[in-house]
Amino acid sequence: MRYTFFSAFLFLIYSVSIVAQDFEVAPVQLYFTAEPGESQDKIITIKNHGSEKTSFILSVSDFEISSEGEKSYKPANSTKKSIANWISISPSFFDLEPNAERQVNVSVQPPTDDDGSRWGAIFVRTAREQTAFDADDELAAGVNISSRIAVQVYQTARSNKNLKAKIDQLREIKSQDSTERWFSAIVTNLSDIIVHCKVFLIASNMQTAAEKQFSPVQFDAYPKKTQKIILKLPKTLKPGTYALAAVLDYGSTVNLEGTQMVIEVAK
């Protein structure tokens, strides 16, 4: 089914930081909107919270998303939608004294004929010099890589508004929480760009027409991919027969999409 009513869509991106052992990176998500052929810059800040001078190495990686929404990291330039060739990092290797911080410039420049989405990650790692005693043939000569933080990097041309997604296959699944009923649905991104999605449940009492909306699930849907999502319905509804709808909101300029089923709430 397709919902024809309009709903404003607001998707907030927070500039969060992550601390790993003795260093901090902020933000850990970079969203670029460069037009084809245009260069766009953003800054990440790295701070050394340790008590010693530390070397840092930054490198680019690919990642893929499973149908369950899990990320798996791959070598740079090994996936179809890799952003690796579009990224430059300056500097990519430097030292920081204790409590010092350094700003790193990340630049993305898509080619002149590509306005689709690309993505990847920048790994920020600490490194220490090896001695002859602890050297390992499998490690890069003279450097021992230790802890790391991944900065997610996304690029979609700001003029590309060709959004298209759908939701279907709403069904009840086994709940792992005695206070909730769980449902799954499949979201498919039919477009060539990353789509920011929000899915929420609406329960409508078929006898009284009373309607209640529940907290949404928010996620990114990747081009030409399907993703299974889990929706949780608190066991707070009054007994009765309900039309349960899973509604997909993926942009203020497109209609909502939905799928529904009938459920019974026992006394």
MARDO-214390 format. One line per 10 residues: for each residue x, y, z of N, C-alpha, C, O. Coordinates in pm, whole numbers. Layout:
! MARDO-214390
X Y Z X Y Z X Y Z X Y Z ~ ...
! end
This chain:
! MARDO-214390
83 -119 0 0 0 0 87 124 0 204 119 39 ~ 30 238 -44 106 363 -50 28 471 22 -91 491 -5 ~ 94 541 114 31 649 188 45 777 108 155 809 61 ~ -63 852 91 -62 973 9 -56 1099 92 -44 1208 37 ~ -64 1086 225 -55 1207 306 91 1249 321 183 1168 304 ~ 111 1377 353 244 1438 355 294 1449 499 218 1479 591 ~ 424 1423 515 484 1440 648 621 1500 632 700 1453 551 ~ 650 1604 709 784 1665 705 884 1567 761 856 1497 859 ~ 999 1562 700 1103 1466 740 1224 1541 790 1278 1628 721 ~ 1266 1507 907 1382 1572 966 1479 1466 1010 1446 1379 1091
1600 1471 956 1703 1372 991 1823 1447 1045 1888 1521 972 ~ 1853 1428 1173 1960 1501 1239 2088 1422 1238 2089 1302 1265 ~ 2198 1490 1208 2331 1430 1210 2412 1499 1319 2431 1620 1315 ~ 2457 1425 1416 2530 1482 1528 2680 1464 1508 2726 1358 1464 ~ 2755 1566 1541 2901 1560 1533 2955 1503 1663 2998 1577 1752 ~ 2952 1372 1672 2993 1306 1795 3141 1275 1789 3204 1283 1683 ~ 3195 1240 1903 3335 1199 1911 3342 1062 1975 3249 1019 2042 ~ 3454 993 1952 3478 863 2012 3617 863 2074 3713 913 2015 ~ 3626 807 2194 3754 794 2262 3793 647 2263 3715 562 2307 ~ 3912 616 2214 3964 479 2216 4095 480 2293 4194 538 2249
4093 415 2410 4211 413 2497 4254 556 2527 4187 624 2606 ~ 4363 604 2468 4417 733 2509 4408 841 2401 4482 940 2406 ~ 4318 824 2302 4301 932 2206 4155 946 2165 4075 855 2184 ~ 4124 1062 2109 3986 1097 2077 3979 1149 1933 4070 1217 1886 ~ 3870 1115 1865 3846 1161 1728 3707 1221 1718 3610 1162 1767 ~ 3697 1338 1655 3566 1401 1635 3567 1483 1506 3666 1549 1476 ~ 3457 1479 1427 3344 1387 1441 3379 1250 1384 3486 1232 1327 ~ 3288 1153 1399 3314 1019 1346 3222 988 1227 3216 874 1182 ~ 3152 1089 1178 3075 1078 1055 3094 1204 974 3078 1315 1025 ~ 3130 1189 847 3147 1302 756 3051 1283 639 3057 1183 568
2962 1381 619 2866 1376 509 2902 1485 407 2885 1604 434 ~ 2952 1443 290 2989 1535 185 2875 1547 84 2801 1451 61 ~ 2863 1666 24 2758 1691 -75 2816 1758 -199 2749 1840 -262 ~ 2937 1724 -235 3005 1788 -349 2936 1752 -480 2893 1639 -501 ~ 2925 1852 -568 2874 1829 -702 2984 1763 -787 3101 1773 -752 ~ 2947 1695 -896 3049 1635 -982 3155 1735 -1024 3124 1843 -1074 ~ 3282 1699 -1003 3394 1786 -1037 3429 1888 -931 3531 1955 -943 ~ 3347 1901 -827 3370 2000 -721 3447 1936 -605 3425 1820 -572 ~ 3537 2012 -545 3609 1965 -427 3545 2023 -301 3508 2140 -298 ~ 3531 1940 -198 3471 1984 -72 3558 1935 42 3606 1821 41
3579 2020 142 3668 1989 254 3591 1982 385 3494 2056 406 ~ 3635 1892 473 3586 1885 610 3704 1854 701 3809 1806 657 ~ 3686 1882 830 3793 1868 929 3756 1763 1031 3644 1760 1081 ~ 3852 1676 1064 3840 1591 1183 3951 1629 1279 4062 1663 1238 ~ 3921 1622 1408 4017 1661 1512 4056 1539 1593 3971 1461 1637 ~ 4186 1523 1612 4242 1410 1688 4316 1465 1809 4400 1554 1796 ~ 4284 1412 1925 4345 1460 2049 4412 1345 2122 4353 1238 2139 ~ 4534 1367 2166 4610 1267 2240 4587 1287 2390 4632 1386 2447 ~ 4518 1192 2453 4493 1198 2597 4599 1120 2676 4593 1116 2798 ~ 4695 1060 2606 4795 979 2673 4904 1063 2740 4906 1185 2728
4992 995 2809 5099 1062 2883 5230 1067 2805 5330 1118 2854 ~ 5228 1013 2681 5349 1011 2599 5319 1064 2459 5205 1064 2414 ~ 5424 1109 2392 5408 1147 2252 5367 1025 2171 5423 916 2189 ~ 5269 1043 2083 5212 931 2008 5208 964 1860 5178 1076 1820 ~ 5239 863 1778 5228 876 1633 5091 827 1588 5038 729 1641 ~ 5034 897 1489 4904 861 1435 4914 839 1284 4985 910 1214 ~ 4842 738 1237 4835 704 1096 4688 705 1054 4604 647 1122 ~ 4657 770 941 4522 772 887 4522 702 751 4607 731 666 ~ 4429 611 731 4420 538 605 4274 516 568 4186 520 654 ~ 4250 494 439 4114 478 387 4079 331 371 4163 250 332
3954 298 402 3904 162 388 3765 167 325 3697 269 332 ~ 3724 57 262 3586 42 216 3504 -29 323 3560 -89 415 ~ 3373 -21 311 3288 -108 391 3161 -141 314 3117 -65 227 ~ 3104 -256 347 2978 -301 290 2877 -320 401 2913 -341 516 ~ 2748 -314 365 2640 -329 462 2563 -457 429 2522 -477 315 ~ 2542 -542 529 2465 -664 509 2316 -632 514 2277 -520 547 ~ 2233 -730 480 2088 -712 486 2038 -693 628 1924 -652 649 ~ 2123 -722 727 2089 -700 867 2140 -565 917 2121 -530 1033 ~ 2206 -488 828 2255 -357 866 2393 -357 928 2435 -256 983 ~ 2464 -471 921 2597 -481 981 2705 -438 882 2698 -472 763
2805 -363 931 2916 -319 847 3027 -424 848 3058 -484 951 ~ 3087 -445 731 3208 -526 721 3310 -447 641 3281 -401 531 ~ 3431 -431 698 3534 -347 636 3615 -427 535 3645 -545 556 ~ 3648 -359 425 3720 -420 314 3839 -332 277 3844 -215 316 ~ 3935 -386 200 4046 -302 153 3995 -188 64 3892 -201 -1 ~ 4068 -78 63 4032 37 -20 4025 -4 -167 4108 -81 -215 ~ 3926 50 -237 3904 26 -381 3865 -118 -413 3884 -163 -526 ~ 3809 -190 -316 3771 -328 -341 3620 -345 -360 3575 -455 -392 ~ 3540 -239 -340 3396 -248 -355 3348 -154 -465 3417 -59 -501 ~ 3229 -182 -518 3176 -108 -632 3154 39 -600 3175 124 -686
3112 69 -478 3079 206 -440 3188 269 -353 3159 356 -270 ~ 3311 227 -371 3423 279 -292 3443 428 -316 3435 476 -430 ~ 3469 500 -208 3500 643 -216 3650 668 -214 3695 783 -219 ~ 3729 561 -205 3872 575 -179 3944 663 -280 4029 743 -241 ~ 3912 651 -408 3981 730 -510 3939 877 -510 4003 959 -576 ~ 3835 910 -437 3786 1049 -432 3840 1125 -311 3821 1246 -302 ~ 3906 1056 -219 3946 1116 -91 4094 1152 -91 4178 1079 -145 ~ 4125 1265 -30 4264 1297 6 4265 1343 151 4174 1411 197 ~ 4371 1304 224 4384 1332 367 4515 1405 391 4620 1363 342 ~ 4508 1514 466 4630 1591 494 4626 1649 635 4539 1729 668
4725 1608 719 4828 1506 696 4772 1367 727 4670 1355 794 ~ 4838 1264 678 4796 1128 703 4886 1057 805 4858 944 845 ~ 4995 1125 846 5085 1070 948 5145 1186 1025 5198 1280 966 ~ 5138 1181 1159 5193 1289 1241 5209 1242 1385 5156 1139 1424 ~ 5283 1320 1463 5303 1295 1605 5226 1398 1687 5209 1512 1645 ~ 5178 1355 1804 5112 1446 1896 5172 1431 2036 5190 1320 2086 ~ 5202 1545 2097 5247 1545 2236 5127 1518 2327 5013 1532 2284 ~ 5151 1481 2453 5041 1459 2547 4949 1581 2556 4995 1694 2565 ~ 4818 1556 2552 4713 1657 2562 4708 1754 2444 4636 1853 2448 ~ 4784 1725 2341 4780 1809 2221 4676 1753 2124 4638 1637 2132
4630 1839 2032 4536 1794 1930 4579 1845 1793 4655 1941 1783 ~ 4530 1779 1689 4567 1814 1553 4443 1806 1464 4367 1710 1471 ~ 4424 1907 1381 4317 1904 1283 4368 1845 1152 4476 1879 1104 ~ 4288 1755 1096 4323 1688 971 4218 1725 867 4098 1717 892 ~ 4265 1765 749 4174 1803 642 4141 1680 556 4230 1609 510 ~ 4013 1658 535 3965 1552 448 3895 1617 330 3799 1693 348 ~ 3943 1589 211 3887 1647 89 3827 1537 2 3886 1431 -15 ~ 3708 1565 -52 3643 1472 -144 3614 1544 -275 3561 1655 -274 ~ 3650 1481 -386 3623 1537 -519 3572 1427 -611 3652 1346 -660 ~ 3440 1422 -636 3388 1322 -729 3423 1359 -873 3447 1477 -901
3426 1263 -964 3452 1295 -1105 3336 1373 -1166 3228 1381 -1107 ~ 3358 1429 -1281 3259 1518 -1342 3135 1446 -1392 3036 1511 -1425 ~ 3138 1313 -1398 3024 1239 -1454 2954 1150 -1352 2884 1056 -1390 ~ 2971 1178 -1223 2913 1090 -1121 2850 1171 -1009 2920 1240 -934 ~ 2716 1164 -996 2646 1234 -888 2581 1136 -790 2498 1176 -709 ~ 2620 1008 -798 2564 907 -709 2635 905 -574 2725 985 -548 ~ 2594 812 -490 2652 800 -356 2775 711 -357 2782 611 -429 ~ 2872 749 -277 2990 668 -248 3014 675 -98 2972 770 -32 ~ 3083 575 -45 3108 574 98 3232 492 130 3283 417 47 ~ 3279 509 252 3397 438 300 3428 481 441 3343 540 509
3549 452 486 3588 487 623 3733 533 623 3814 491 540 ~ 3763 621 717 3901 659 745 3937 601 881 3874 634 982 ~ 4036 513 885 4081 458 1011 4191 548 1070 4291 577 1005 ~ 4169 590 1193 4269 665 1269 4333 568 1366 4266 515 1455 ~ 4464 545 1350 4535 447 1432 4651 512 1504 4710 608 1456 ~ 4682 458 1620 4807 495 1685 4914 395 1641 4882 283 1602 ~ 5038 437 1647 5149 351 1606 5268 377 1695 5284 488 1746 ~ 5351 276 1715 5474 294 1791 5588 228 1714 5567 131 1641 ~ 5706 281 1732 5821 222 1665 5853 86 1723 5842 67 1845 ~ 5891 -9 1639 5929 -141 1684 6079 -148 1711 6159 -77 1650
6113 -234 1803 6253 -268 1823 6281 -398 1749 6189 -466 1704 ~ 6408 -432 1736 6443 -558 1671 6388 -677 1748 6362 -783 1691 ~ 6370 -659 1880 6325 -768 1965 6179 -805 1937 6144 -923 1936 ~ 6092 -702 1913 5950 -734 1899 5900 -721 1755 5779 -724 1732 ~ 5990 -708 1660 5948 -696 1521 5883 -826 1472 5919 -935 1517 ~ 5787 -812 1381 5715 -925 1326 5714 -910 1175 5689 -801 1123 ~ 5741 -1018 1103 5748 -1011 957 5616 -969 895 5614 -915 784 ~ 5504 -992 966 5374 -960 908 5337 -813 927 5240 -766 868 ~ 5413 -741 1008 5385 -600 1031 5467 -514 938 5573 -555 890 ~ 5417 -394 911 5495 -301 829 5627 -274 899 5632 -266 1021
5732 -262 822 5866 -248 879 5874 -129 973 5846 -16 934 ~ 5913 -155 1096 5940 -49 1192 5819 9 1260 5834 98 1344 ~ 5695 -37 1228 5575 23 1287 5483 -87 1338 5459 -186 1268 ~ 5433 -70 1457 5339 -163 1516 5204 -92 1532 5193 2 1611 ~ 5102 -136 1457 4971 -73 1461 4896 -119 1585 4895 -238 1618 ~ 4832 -23 1656 4757 -60 1776 4611 -21 1761 4549 -57 1660 ~ 4553 52 1857 4410 79 1856 4371 171 1741 4455 244 1687 ~ 4241 167 1704 4196 246 1591 4052 292 1611 3976 231 1687 ~ 4016 401 1543 3880 453 1539 3843 472 1393 3924 523 1315 ~ 3723 432 1355 3676 447 1218 3589 571 1206 3495 589 1283
3621 656 1110 3539 771 1075 3463 735 946 3525 712 843 ~ 3330 731 953 3250 699 836 3243 819 743 3222 932 788 ~ 3261 797 613 3262 904 513 3158 873 406 3158 764 349 ~ 3069 970 378 2963 953 280 2964 1072 184 2990 1186 223 ~ 2935 1045 58 2927 1150 -44 2806 1126 -133 2789 1018 -190 ~ 2722 1229 -145 2612 1232 -241 2598 1374 -291 2587 1467 -210 ~ 2597 1394 -421 2583 1528 -477 2453 1592 -426 2347 1529 -430 ~ 2461 1716 -378 2345 1781 -318 2231 1802 -417 2116 1817 -376 ~ 2260 1802 -548 2155 1822 -648 2080 1693 -682 1977 1697 -748 ~ 2131 1579 -637 2068 1451 -668 1956 1424 -568 1981 1388 -453
1834 1443 -612 1716 1424 -527 1629 1308 -574 1511 1300 -541 ~ 1688 1218 -652 1612 1107 -709 1596 995 -607 1661 891 -616 ~ 1508 1017 -509 1485 921 -402 1373 825 -439 1271 867 -493 ~ 1393 698 -410 1288 600 -429 1315 480 -339 1420 417 -349 ~ 1220 449 -250 1234 336 -159 1096 276 -132 994 340 -155 ~ 1096 154 -84 970 89 -50 988 4 76 1100 -29 114 ~ 876 -30 138 876 -117 256 768 -223 237 658 -192 191 ~ 799 -347 273 699 -453 263 735 -567 358 829 -556 438 ~ 659 -676 349 683 -800 426 679 -776 578 764 -827 651 ~ 581 -700 623 562 -682 767 509 -811 827 409 -866 781
578 -860 929 534 -983 995 584 -986 1139 682 -921 1174 ~ 514 -1062 1222 555 -1074 1362 663 -1180 1375 658 -1284 1310 ~ 761 -1151 1461 870 -1243 1488 880 -1266 1639 814 -1197 1717 ~ 961 -1361 1679 977 -1390 1821 1043 -1273 1893 1147 -1223 1851 ~ 982 -1232 2002 1035 -1120 2080 1136 -1170 2182 1123 -1278 2239 ~ 1238 -1087 2205 1337 -1117 2307 1316 -1033 2432 1402 -1025 2519 ~ 1198 -969 2439 1163 -885 2554 1017 -912 2589 929 -895 2505 ~ 992 -952 2712 856 -991 2753 760 -873 2756 639 -893 2763 ~ 810 -751 2750 724 -632 2755 691 -579 2615 623 -477 2601 ~ 739 -649 2509 721 -599 2373 681 -712 2278 713 -828 2301
611 -674 2170 593 -762 2055 684 -710 1944 689 -590 1919 ~ 754 -801 1878 850 -760 1775 797 -796 1637 731 -898 1617 ~ 828 -707 1541 788 -725 1402 907 -694 1312 992 -612 1347 ~ 913 -760 1199 1018 -730 1102 954 -680 973 839 -710 943 ~ 1032 -603 897 990 -555 766 1114 -541 679 1226 -535 730 ~ 1093 -536 548 1202 -523 453 1194 -387 384 1092 -353 324 ~ 1303 -309 394 1312 -180 326 1407 -196 208 1518 -247 223 ~ 1363 -153 90 1443 -162 -31 1468 -22 -85 1373 54 -109 ~ 1594 12 -104 1632 140 -165 1643 118 -316 1733 47 -362 ~ 1553 179 -392 1547 160 -535 1627 266 -611 1634 261 -734
1686 360 -540 1757 470 -604 1907 444 -607 1955 341 -558 ~ 1981 540 -665 2126 527 -676 2202 604 -568 2325 616 -574 ~ 2130 654 -470 2194 730 -363 2152 676 -228 2051 606 -216 ~ 2230 708 -126 2196 670 11 2071 745 53 2059 865 31 ~ 1977 673 112 1851 732 156 1843 725 308 1860 618 366 ~ 1818 838 373 1801 843 518 1655 808 550 1563 877 507 ~ 1636 702 625 1503 646 647 1459 657 793 1539 653 886 ~ 1328 670 809 1266 663 941 1140 576 926 1054 605 843 ~ 1131 470 1007 1017 380 1001 950 377 1138 1016 358 1240 ~ 818 396 1139 746 392 1266 620 308 1252 565 294 1143
575 254 1364 454 174 1369 334 260 1407 344 347 1493 ~ 220 234 1341 93 296 1377 -8 184 1400 -30 101 1311 ~ -68 181 1518 -169 81 1551 -305 149 1556 -326 243 1632 ~ -400 100 1473 -535 158 1465 -636 54 1512 -648 -53 1453 ~ -708 87 1619 -812 -2 1671 -927 -9 1571 -986 94 1538 ~ -958 -128 1523 -1057 -142 1416 -1200 -129 1466 -1292 -118 1385 ~ -1220 -130 1598 -1354 -110 1653 -1379 37 1689 -1487 90 1665 ~ -1278 102 1746 -1297 239 1796 -1233 345 1707 -1261 464 1722 ~ -1146 303 1613 -1070 394 1525 -963 473 1600 -900 562 1542 ~ -941 441 1728 -833 506 1803 -699 465 1743 -678 349 1708
-609 562 1732 -482 539 1665 -366 580 1754 -373 682 1824 ~ -260 501 1751 -142 535 1831 -16 510 1748 -4 408 1680 ~ 77 607 1755 204 596 1684 316 571 1783 316 627 1893 ~ 413 487 1744 521 448 1834 656 499 1783 669 540 1668 ~ 755 494 1869 887 551 1840 946 491 1713 935 370 1690 ~ 1010 574 1629 1062 526 1501 1199 461 1512 1270 477 1611 ~ 1233 386 1408 1367 335 1386 1428 416 1273 1364 433 1169 ~ 1552 468 1291 1617 549 1189 1745 479 1142 1818 421 1222 ~ 1772 486 1011 1887 418 954 1912 470 814 1829 541 757 ~ 2029 435 757 2062 465 618 2036 343 531 2080 233 564
1964 362 421 1944 255 323 2037 280 205 2041 389 150 ~ 2112 177 168 2215 192 65 2161 158 -73 2068 77 -85 ~ 2218 218 -180 2164 204 -315 2145 58 -358 2235 -25 -344 ~ 2024 31 -411 1991 -100 -468 2006 -214 -368 2033 -328 -406 ~ 1990 -184 -240 2004 -285 -135 1874 -299 -57 1795 -205 -47 ~ 1854 -418 -2 1743 -441 90 1797 -456 231 1908 -504 251 ~ 1717 -415 327 1760 -423 467 1642 -466 554 1532 -411 546 ~ 1667 -565 637 1566 -610 733 1574 -524 858 1682 -504 914 ~ 1459 -474 902 1456 -392 1023 1363 -456 1126 1271 -529 1091 ~ 1389 -426 1252 1309 -477 1363 1233 -361 1425 1292 -258 1459
1101 -378 1439 1014 -277 1497 953 -335 1625 909 -450 1628 ~ 950 -253 1730 907 -303 1861 779 -232 1906 771 -109 1909 ~ 680 -314 1941 550 -263 1984 531 -292 2132 520 -409 2170 ~ 526 -189 2216 506 -212 2360 372 -281 2385 274 -256 2315 ~ 368 -367 2485 245 -437 2518 156 -350 2607 122 -386 2719 ~ 120 -235 2553 38 -138 2628 -96 -112 2563 -177 -36 2616 ~ -122 -175 2448 -249 -153 2380 -364 -223 2453 -346 -329 2513 ~ -481 -161 2448 -601 -223 2504 -640 -342 2419 -612 -344 2299 ~ -706 -441 2478 -747 -559 2400 -834 -519 2281 -913 -425 2289 ~ -817 -591 2171 -896 -563 2052 -824 -606 1926 -717 -667 1931
-885 -574 1812 -828 -602 1681 -771 -474 1623 -838 -370 1622 ~ -648 -481 1574 -579 -361 1528 -526 -380 1386 -481 -489 1348 ~ -532 -272 1309 -458 -264 1184 -322 -202 1219 -314 -88 1264 ~ -216 -281 1198 -81 -235 1232 -8 -199 1103 8 -283 1014 ~ 36 -74 1093 106 -27 974 250 9 1008 277 74 1109 ~ 342 -34 922 481 12 929 497 117 820 481 87 702 ~ 527 241 859 530 354 767 674 400 747 746 424 843 ~ 713 412 620 847 454 583 845 600 538 776 636 443 ~ 921 684 609 937 826 574 1082 844 532 1173 824 612 ~ 1105 882 406 1243 895 358 1269 1026 285 1362 1035 205
1187 1127 312 1214 1258 253 1089 1343 249 979 1292 230 ~ 1107 1475 267 993 1566 274 928 1589 139 817 1643 133 ~ 993 1551 29 939 1576 -104 877 1453 -168 834 1457 -283 ~ 871 1343 -94 813 1220 -148 701 1173 -56 698 1206 62 ~ 609 1094 -113 502 1038 -33 556 930 60 661 870 36 ~ 481 907 166 517 800 257 483 665 194 392 654 112 ~ 558 564 234 532 428 192 493 345 314 535 376 426 ~ 412 242 293 371 163 408 334 20 374 308 -13 258 ~ 332 -62 476 285 -200 467 210 -230 596 245 -176 701 ~ 108 -315 590 29 -336 710 -16 -480 726 -8 -561 634
-63 -510 848 -118 -640 881 -219 -621 993 -225 -515 1054 ~ -298 -723 1019 -396 -718 1128 -345 -804 1244 -299 -916 1223 ~ -354 -750 1365 -310 -823 1484 -421 -823 1589 -509 -737 1589 ~ -415 -919 1675 -506 -928 1788 -432 -901 1917 -323 -954 1939 ~ -489 -820 2002 -435 -795 2136 -531 -859 2235 -645 -816 2251 ~ -483 -964 2301 -568 -1041 2391 -587 -969 2524 -510 -880 2561 ~ -691 -1009 2595 -718 -955 2728 -617 -1009 2827 -622 -975 2945
! end
